[in-house]
Amino acid sequence: MTETPNNQPGQEGSMSMKTKATQTPYDYYLLMQQLEEHGKNIYGIHFRIEDMDRPVVVKLLAYFLHDAAVATVEGVDLHKGILLTGPIGCGKTSLMNLTRNLAADLYRPQMISCRDISFEFGKIGYDVIARYSRNAFFPYSSIPRVHCFDDLGLEQQINFWGNNCNVMGEILLSRYDLLISNKMLTHVTTNLNNQELEDVYGNRLRSRMRAMFNLVAFDSSTKDKRR
């Protein structure tokens, strides 16, 4: 078991004690520091992991490191994807982008903007749904690609030759079926809450999301870090 500092104040200290009490090969306190430094390199010197965000980051670290011991303590199922929710500007995309790089190659999600997918649909039509579902496999294999659909709910409803389609809803429904048949994992970031997701995508998808995702949520009072 890795020794971690246990004399840090506030949530840092409680995080250290929690992970120290769990049989894990990882030093989560050090990982948090390294993640923050990496974030500064990518997003600028003002990037930092706020104390109130650390419980979210621990869950993401445990998931992408495939650290079963800490994941179990944190209530994270490694056989599901991540549904990362929170207020606008709380850092969902940046933290998902940083922590995903800790995953093994086959499990490292490709970040894809839901807005970009809707624009693709306007250009090439229903082939977009197949591109991100039944055709989302590594070449010449049955190994599914892991995608993270960023900003779910912000995409526009775009017509293709007069036909309107809830593109992301159809993609997620198809990927649910592929989770059952091929263990295809999916991740999502969104500003929407449960009711808003149901309003946009319907109860059919909402019920399947429970089987597809671990819900990882920022506190509703998290401030907009882009200001």
Summary of the structure (lengths in Angstrom):
residues: 227
radius of gyration: 18.3
end to end distance: 40.0
largest distance: 62.4
contacts: 689
relative contact order: 0.15
helix: 50%
strand: 14%
